[in-house]
Amino acid sequence: MAENVYIVGVGMTPFGRHLDKSVKQIAAWAIEDALKDCGIERREIGAAFFGNTMWGHMQGQHCIRGQVALLPAGIQGIPIVNVENACASGSTAFHMAVNYLRAGAADVALAIGAEKLFSPDKAKMFAAFDSGWDVDTAKENADKLILLGAGVEPPPGSTSPRPYSLFMEVYAAFCRFHMREYGLTQRQLAIIAAKNHGHSVYNERAQYRDAMSVEDILSGAPITYPLTVPMCSPISDGAAAAIICSESGLQRLRIGRNRAIRVRASVLRSGTARAAGDLNQHITRLAADQAYAQAGLGPQNVHVAEVHDASAMGEVLQAENLGFCAIGEGGALAESGATTLGGQIPINPSGGLESKGHPVGATGIGQIFELVAQLRGECGPRQVSGARVAIQENGGGLWGYEEASAHVGIFSCD
């Protein structure tokens, strides 16, 4: 039987604009913070997994990205694995590090994600996302996915005259599908966004830290109906790192258990060919079922969640997929107050991607950073009271009617 695996150190830069820093510099920043967090030296790390998606597109660094970023930071002479899995790159790096330890190949590993997306060239920034699906069938992909929203007509003036990512059009179609099939409302989406902007006020590493009311969200600049700008994640730079130990690594390094967070489950799945309306077979619903089985827990045991909300609609879908409510009831769950700090199942106490930011390759480990802090009781005004079990969901790309890749992790403080 594989040994238990623990997260013993985490580090994360603020997410936002780091125009004066390189990928190497922000990666080194996150690594240094993670090492300080657990009090070990670089030489103890047996392998490193580096998540990055856009460095090739933005700066032409297509190969050896992990080596270019980590060797100058003193992570040398060990296996360095480069991981690219769209928005799930960081979580995939984490998943690989966990399984490397479970296989007994090392007793300490580093998982890190880093991304630099801000650029004076706005067209280049938005084009970075164009290959998040099969580029050979891009028009067919868009037509099929946007058709999901048929039957809900956008009101006049609810579509931006300015260019925006085509993926926002797809998220809007997911919204309109839920509106048509389950009665989701634009106001419920605004409640989710206002909740996340409120949570981020207390997160010193969040990109946006200003509270917004539901009316502020509804009156925000339109993207495409029903989404407004404050309902959507921004372009971000940032890095996040996690140092992971096996049971034998904890003992060898004499790391105390009081702040070690146990990895109860780490599940990575790819998309499947399913019917558009068959949400019971959604990639993250299946991944969540696997993760709960691996952890020996259920949604009723979870105290806090971080989910992938590239738009507020993402939180609706993932609240349903993780089993916090029935399919079709994610909007009503948020409207009830259950997902807010102090509610039954707080979701995205960090502010989520909408407010904390979304530096693609770092996003998943950024979620894990938040959950580790929550389980340690270190989150101050945004602390979820009594949090002992946490769940993370992070998706990447699109294939068919769902994410091309998704990770679900479950963690506990025992």
N, C-alpha and C positions, 0 to 999 in steps of 0.2 A: 504494500500500500504506500502511495506517495506521501511524503511528509507534508505537514501543514506549511503554508507559505504566509508571510506577514509583510505588510508595508511598514517600514521602520523609519523612513525619512522622506519628506516631500519638500519641494521648493517650487515657487512660481513667481514669475515677474508680474507686475501689473499688466493687464491687457489694454491695448490702445495703440497709440502712435509712438513708435520708437525710431523716428527718422534719423537720429544720430547714432544708432547702434546697428551692428551687423547681426546676421543669424548666429555667427560664432559667439558674439558678445552676449546676446540674450540667452543662448544655450548655457554658456559658462555661468551666468548669473543664477539660473535655475539649479544647475548642478551644485554650485557652491552652497546655496541655501539648503538643498536636500542633504548634503554631507554634514552641514552644521546641525541640521535638525536631528540627525541620529548619532552624531559624534564619531563617525568613522573616517578613515582616510581613503583616498582614491585607490590606493594599492589593494584594498580589500575587494574591489568590484571585479567579479569574474567574467562578466559579459555585459554588453550594452546594446540596446535596441533603440534606434533613432527614427522617430516618426516625423516626416516632412512631406508636403505635397507640392508646393508651388515654387521652391527655390530654382528648379530648372526653368520654369516658365518666366519667372521674374528676373533672374540674373544669369541664367545659362548654366547653373551648377546642376547638371543632370546626373552625374555619376559621383560616387564616393562621398555623398553628402555627410553621412555620419562621421566618416574619418576626417573630413575637412572641418567639421564643427567640433568634434570631441578630442582629436589629437592635440590641438593647441591648448585645450583645457586640462591636459594632463591625464586623460583617459587613453592610455596607450598599451600596446602589446597584448591586448585581449581581443576576443571576437567582437566586432562591431557590425551589427546587422542593420541595413537600410530598409526602412518600412515605408511604403506608400500605399495607402488604402483610402484615398479621398478624405472626407471629414472624419473617418474612423481610424486614421493613421496612428494617432497617439494611443488610442485604446488597443489597437492591434499590436503595437510595440509592447504595451503592458501585458497583453495576453501571451505574447511570445516569451517575454521574460519570466512570467509565472510558470509556463510550461517547461522552460529551460531548467528552472530550479526543481520542478517536480520530477523531471527526468534524471536528476542527480548530476547534471553536467557542471554545475557550480553551486555554491551556497549563498552567493550574493550577486544580484544583477541590478542594472540600471535601466529604467525605461524613461525616455525623454522625448518630448515633442517640441518643435520650434518652428516658427513661421514668421516671415516678413512679407506683408501684403501691401502696405501703404506705398504709394508711388505717385510722383507728379503726373505720370501717364495714366489717366483715369481709364482710358479704353483698355489698356493692358491689364489693369487691375481686374476689371469685370470679365475680360476674356479668359482670365485664369480658371474660371469655373466652367468653361465651355466643354471640357472633356470629362465632365462628371457623369457622362453616359456614353453609349455607343455612338461615336461620331459618324460612323458609316450610315446610321439611320436617324440622324438628329431630327430631321423634319418629321419623320414618322413618330419618333418618341414624343415630340412636343404635341403633335396633333392628337395622338392617342390619349395622352395625359390631360391635356386641356379639355378634351371632350368629357372628362369626368364631371366637369362643372356645368354641363348643359342643363338648361331648364331654370337656372337662376341668373337672371339678366342683371349685369352691373348697372347701377343707376348712373345717369349722366354726371360727368365730372368726377367719377370715382376711379379713373385710371390716369396715371401720371403721364404728362406730355414729355417727360424727360426719360432718357434710356435707363433701364434697370435690368438686372439679371433675369434671363428667361426662367430660371428656377423659381423665382417669385411668382411667375405666372402659373407654374405647376402647383406651388403651395396654395395659391388662391383657388385653383381648381379642386384641390383636396378639401378646402374650406366649403366651397359651393356644393360639393358632393355631400358633405355632412349636413349642410343646411337643407338640402333637398330630401335626403333620406332620413335624417334624425332630428331635424329642427334646430340645429346649432344656429346661434345668432351672432351677428357682428358684435353686439354688446358683450357677449360672453368672451369673445376673443379679446376685447378691450379690457375686461376684468383681469384676464390672465396677464396681459402686458402691464397693466397698472400694478398688479401684485408684484411682478418681477422687478419693475423699476423701483418699487418701494423697498423690496429686499436689498437691492444693490446699494442703497444709500449707506448701508452699514458694512459694505465690502470695500476695503481700502485698495483692493487690486482690480476692481471693476472699471470698465471703460466709461460707463455712464453712471453717475451717482445722484442724479436729480429725480426726486419723486414726481410722478405724473398721475393725475386723476384719470378716471375712466373717460370723462369728457375730453380731457387733453388728448388722450389716445385716439378717440373717435374723430376729433377735429384736426388730427395730424395730417400732414401732406399725404395724399393717396399714393399707393404703389399700384395695385390693381385690386378691385373689389373682391373680398371685403378687407384687404390688408391695407393698413396705413404704415408710414415709416416707423413709428414707435413700436409696432408689432413685430418688427423684423430685426434680425441680428445685423450688426455693423461689420464693415471691413476692419480687421484687427491685426496687430503684431503681438507676439508674446511667446513665452516658453514656459513649460512646466515639466517637472521631473519627479520620479518616484524611485526610491531605493527599496528593493525587495529582498527578503532573506528567507531561507528555509529554516526549519526548526534547528538543524545542526548549525546553520550560520548564526542564529541567535545565541546559541550556546558558545560557539567558538569566539565570537566577538564580545560576549558578555553584555549583550544589549538587553536592557530591562524590558519587561513585558508591559509595563504600565502604559506605554504610549505606542506599543506595537499593535497594528490593526490587522486582523486575520482576513485573508482572502477566502471567503466561503465558496465563491463560484466565479468563474470567468469563462464566458461562452461567446464564441465568435461564429456567426453564420453568414452565408451569402444568400442572395435573393432566390426566389423560386418562381416558376411560371404558374401563377394563380389567376383566378378570375378577379376582376376589379372589385367586385362587391364581397368577395370571400375574405373578410377581415379576420376571421378566426384562424386563417393560415398566414397572416401577416408575419414578415420576417422577425420583428421584435416580439411579437406574441409567442412565437415558437421558441425564440432565444430565451425569453423570460421563463417559459415553462421548463426548459432545460436547466436554467440557472437555479430556479426554485428547487427542482429535484436534486441538483448537485449539492445545494446548500442544506437540504432537509428543512426548508422553510417555505412559507407562503406569503402572499401579499399582505395578509393580516399581521404578519410579524415585522413588517418594515416600518421604520419610524421616520425616515427622510429619504428623498430621492433627488437626483440630478438627472435631467433628461435633455435630449437634443432638441432645442426649440429654435431652429434657424428662423422660424416664424412662430407666432403664438399657436398656430395650428399644430405644430409639432408637439406641443405639450398636451393638447387635446388627445391626439392619437396615442401618445406614449402613456398617458395616464390610463387609457383604456387597455393598451397592449400589456402593461405591467400588472393588470388585474385590480387596479384600485377602484374601478367601476365597470359596469357593463359597456360593451361596444355601443357607441352612440350617446353615452352619458358623460363624456369628458367635459363638455361645456357646462353642464349642470353641476358637475362636481366642483368646478372652479367657482361657479356662481354661489355655491353654498358656503364658501369660505373654508372648505376642508383642506385646500392646498396652500393656504397662507400660513405663515409663521403663527403658531398657536392653534392651528387647525389639526384635524385628524391625521392628515398625511401631508406635511409641508413638501412642496415640490419647488426645486430651484431656489433655495434660500440664498444662494450666491448672487442671484439676479438672472441666472440663466444666460444663454447665448445672447438673448435680446439686449441685456444690459451689461453683463460681465464682459461680453465680447466673444469673438469666434475666430481666433487665429488657427486656421484649419488643422494643421498638424499637431497643435498643442491642445486642442479643445478637450479631447477625451481625458487626458491626464490632468487638465485643469479641473474637470469635474471630480476626479478622484482626489485631488488636493482638497477640495471643499469637503468632501465626505469624510476624509481622514480627520480634518480639523473638527468637523461636527461630532464624530465619534469620540474624539479626545476631549470634547467640551471646551474648545478653544475659540469659539466664534463670537464671543461677546454678545452684542445686541441682536445678532441674527442667529443665535444658538437655538437649536431645536431641543427643548427640554426633554431629558431622559433618553436621548438618541443612543441606541445600542446596535441597531441593524440598519444598514443603508444600502440603497440600490442605485446603480448608474446605468444609463442607456445612451449610446452614442452611435449614430448611423452615418454612412457615407455613400455618396453617389446615388444614382437611380438605375434600376433595371426592371423592366416590366412595369408593374404598378407600385413598386416599393423601393426601399433602399437597396443598393447593390451589396452592401455589407453592413453588419450591425454587431455591436458588442453589448452584452449585459453583464455587469459585475455586481456581486453581493459581498458586503463587508461587515464585519462585526468587531466589537471591542472586547471580545473574549476569545 
